[in-house]
């Protein structure tokens, strides 16, 4: 990110910048409180590092907390669009909230760069204005299936959130597993706010799977890990990229030792081989973030960082056909420019957007990690 080699911008500085002085208005919806706060907080920290200018245009960021609630996300989106007249939205942090604001983006014709996977799969008229930065569930699920096959696992179980995140992962994983001859012997679910999953853990153990995939995000994903261990499960545990942050490691502790996780390459930038086409982009993000906050880079750091990368690269193209202030025309130009991004290397992978693909990176986008001594270790 060429223009990102500027001084760090703190939240206080961003908040102090008057909206009237900002040519490009960015609305940001994050889960800063509630069950998904461990996702939203690092995302906010990342966005606070974004520059005050891109392509010669002043940028103003308005960050709103949706409290991990879809209704609050919709309210925030409407206010950002109708009262703050934002040119683009970054977020929300979690799948239910991102899906909830799709109609707000579509009806108001404002581009939205979601920080969740698969919100635009399949592409429809409703998602014409929506993009996403994380790897798709299909891409990540395939990485899990490939690893299971390499280990000889043919009987597995699944437990996921009882919401759009869990169901999205179930759809992707179950289809890929079936194509590859893997039998899913049990499917369970639990709420993000659950305090126990003992019954589900016992059902899974009784089915005698060789491995279990937990499709959850943030610190609540530690609950099934802990209870599966408590009821005597000794097989291999997998998580999704929704847990790839330091808070999950801290909360899960020794219960997560050996867990396998498909994740963004940017999470382990220093461990990537020098030949990786995204090594430079990943290292730039890591060094910038670690200079500000220490060694706490997460999946959500990379996903949030890429909202800014996409904007930085789309903005010069959009400015050729429309200017900020002409809100309707500029929003449309920015949407078209985002859709035209191709071959863009970021910490998450290589983005190749098109009219039929608004969903994150597809190339060099997944690494498999193992949790070892409370840290992420690259295994492929």
N, C-alpha and C positions, 0 to 999 in steps of 0.2 A: 504494500500500500504506500505509494510514493508520497502522498500528501500527509501520511500519518506520522511522519518523522518530526512532529511538532511537539511543543511542550504539552504535558498532560493537562487535561481540563477537569477540574473537580466539579462535583455536583453543585457546590455553592456558586461557582463562577457561571455555570450554565443557567442556574436559576436566576441569577442576577441580570443576565442579558435580556433586555427588553424585547418583547416579541416584535415590536414595530421595526427594530433594527435588523431583524433576521429575515433574509430573503427566502430561505427554505425552512419550512416548519415541519419538524418530525415529532409525531406523537408516539410515545412508548408505553405499552401496557404490559406490566410484569406482575408476577405473583410474589410480592414482597412480604406478605404475611400469609398465614394459613398453612395447610399441609405441603404446599409446593414452594415454600419460602426458600428452601435450600437450592432451588433452581433459579428463582427470581433474583435473589440477592447477588450471586456472582454475575448474573446478566446485567444488573444495574451497575455494578462496579466496572464491568467492561465498557458499557455505554458511556460512563462518566469519563473514560479515557479518549473518547472520540474527539476529533478536531472541531474547532469553531468555524472553520472554513473548508469548503471543498470546491474545486473548480472555480475558485475566485468568488464564491457565493457564501455569505454568512449563513450558518446553520443554527437553529434554535431547537433545543430538545425539551419536550414536556413529558416527564415521567409520571405515570399514574399506577397506583397499586390496585389490582383487582381482587386482592385477598383470596386468591385461588378459587374464585366463585364465578361461574359463567354469566350469571345475571349482572354482576358488577362489571365484568368485562364488556358486556354489551353497552351498559350505561356509559362506561368510560369511552368506548369507541365512538358512540354517538356525540358525546360532548366534545371530543377531540376534533371530530369532523365538522360539526355544526357550529360550535362556539369558537374553537381555536383555529379552525380552517386549516388543518394540517395538510401537507402535500403528500405525506406517506406515513404509514403506521409501521412500527416495529413491534412484534409480539402478537399475541400473548405467549406466556411461558409454557402452558400445558394444553394438551389436545382438546379437552372439552371446551375450554375458553376460546381457543383458536377457531374451532368449528362454529361456536356461537356467534362470532362476529363476522363470519363470511358474508352474510346478507347485508350487514352494515357497509362493508367494503364495496360489495357489488351494487347496492342500491344508490350509493353516493359516488360511485366511480372513483374510488381512491385506492391506490395500491397499498397492499398490506404484505409485509415480509414477516411471516410467522416464524417463531423460534421453536417450532415443533415439526416432526416429520409427517409426511403422508397426508397432510390436510388438503392437498390438491390432487389426490389420487382416488378415483380417476378424474381427469380434467373434465369440467363441465362449464356451462355458461355461468354458473354461480361463482366458480373459482377463477374466472377470467382475470380478476384483479388481485388474486392472491398468489404469493410465492412462499417458499419455505427454505430455510438454510440447513437443517440437519439431514443426515442420511435417511432415506426412506425406510420404512419398516421392512419392505420386501428385501432391500439390500442387506440390512442387518440380520434379518431372519435367515437369509441364505448363508451368511457367514457362520451363524450358529449351527445350521444343519450340516454344512461342510465339516465343521470341527467335530460334530457328533459322529459323522461317518468315519472320519479319520481315526476316532477312538473306538470304533466298533460298537457304538451305542445304537441299538435297534428298538428298544422299548423305553419310552420317556414319558414324563408327565408335564403338565402345564398348570401354572397358577398365575393369575393376573388380576389387575384392577378391574372392578365391576363398572367400568366406564369406557369411554371411547378409546383411551390409550390401551387398556387391556384387550378390548375386542379387536382393535386394529392389529395388535400383535398376534392375537389368536388366528385371525384370518390369514395373515401372512405366513406365520410359522406352520400352521396345520396344513396349508396347501403345499408348502415346500417340503415338509416332512413326508406327506403322502406321495409326492412325486419321486422321492428318494428311498422309499421302502422303510421309513421309520414309523413305528406304531406308537400312537399316543394313547397310553393306557388309562389316563385319568385327566380330567380338566376341572379345575377349581377356580374360584374367584373370591375377591375380598374388597371391601371398601377402602378408600384412601385413609379414612379416619378410624379404621378398625384398630382395636387394642389387643385382639387375639385371633389366631387362625388355627387353633389346636385341632378342631374338627377336620378342617381341610388337610392339615399336615398328616393326620392319621389316615385319612382316605388315600392320600398319595402313597404313603408308606405301605399300606395294605396292597396297593396295586403292583408293588415291587418293580418300579422303574429303575433303569440304570442311571438315569440323569433326569434332572428337573429344570425347566426353564421358568424363571420368575419374571413376569412381564409387568413391572411396576416402575415407578420413578421416585427419585428423591429418597429421603430417609425412611418413609413408610415401607420401602422395599426391603428393609432389613428384617421386618417382622417375620415373613415366611422363612428366611434363612435361619433365624434363631430357633423358631419352633420346629422346623424340620430336623435340625440337629438335636433338639431336646427329645423328640419322639423316636430317635434312633436311626434316622436316615443317614447312610454312609456313601451314597452315590455322588456323582458329579453335579454341582450346582452351576447354573448359568443365570446371568442377569442380562438386562438390555442396557443400551447406552443411556437410558434414563437415570442410571445410578452413578454415572461416571463423574463424581465430584468428591472433594475431601470430606464433606459432612457425612456422606454415606459410609466412607471408610471409618470415620470416627465412631459413628453410632453402631455400626455392625461389628466392629472390632474383630476379635479372633474368630467369631462365628463365620466370617466371610473368607477366611484363609483358603486359598486355592480356587475360589470362584472364578469362572471365565466370563468375560464381558466383551462384546463387540463394541468398538468405540471409534471416535474421531481420531485420526492420526495426530491432530494438533495437541491431544492430551499428553502425548509422549514425544513431543517435538525433538528433544535431545537424543532419544533412542532411535529415531528414524535413520535409515541408511543415507549416506551422502548422495546416493543416486536418486533418492525420492524426488519427484518433480514438485512436491509441495513442501520440501524441507525448509527452504528459505522463508516462505510465507508463514509456516508454523513457528519457526524460530523467532521471527519478528514479533508475532503475537505473544509468544511465551516471554520473551525478554521485556517487552513493554509492560505486560501484566505483572510479571514477577518483580519488576523494579518498583511498581506501585504497591503491591500487596503481598509480596513474598511468594514462595513456591506453592501456590494454591490454584493453579490452572485446572479447569474442569472441562467436561464436554460442553457445558453451558457457556463457558468462556468462549470457546470456539464458535458455537452456534450464534451467540450474540455478536461476536466480532465480525462474523460474515455478513450480518445485516449492514454494517458500515462499509464493508468491502464492496458489496453489491451496489449500494448507493453511490459510493465514490466513483465506481466505474460506469454506472448508468447516467449519472448526472451530466457529464460533459456532452453526451449524446442527446439527452433530453433538451438541453439548453440551446441546441441548434434549431429546434423547431418551436419552442415555447419558453416563456420566462415566468419565474415566480411572480405572483400577483395576479396573473391570469389563471386563476385556480383550476378551472375546468380543463383548459388546454394543457396546463403544465402537468397536472395529474395524469392525463392521458399520455403525454409524451414520456413521462417517467415510467409509466407502466410498459409502454412499448420498448423503451430502452432496456428495462430489466429483462424482458422476454428475449431480447436480442443478444444477451451476454453469452459468450462462447469461449471455451478454452481458458477460463479464469481460474488460476490456481489459488487456493485459499487453505487455511489450516484444516478445513473439513474435507478437502479433496479438490477435484476439478469440476467446475460448474459448466454445464452445457444446456442453457435454457433454450426453449423453443415454444411454439404455440401449443404443443401437446405435452410439454414437460416443464412445469414450474417447480418441481420438487427436488431441490437440493443437488448435491454433487453425486455423480455416478461413477467417476473414475478415480482410482487411488484414494478411495473414500473410507475404507474400513481396515482397522487392525484388530487383531484378537489379543486381549490383555488378560493376564492372570493376576489376581490379588495375592501378593506375597509380602509378608511382614508389614502389612498396612500400607502398601504402595502398589502402583501399577507397573507391571512388567510386560514388555512386549514379547509375545510368543510366536509371532509370524511376521 
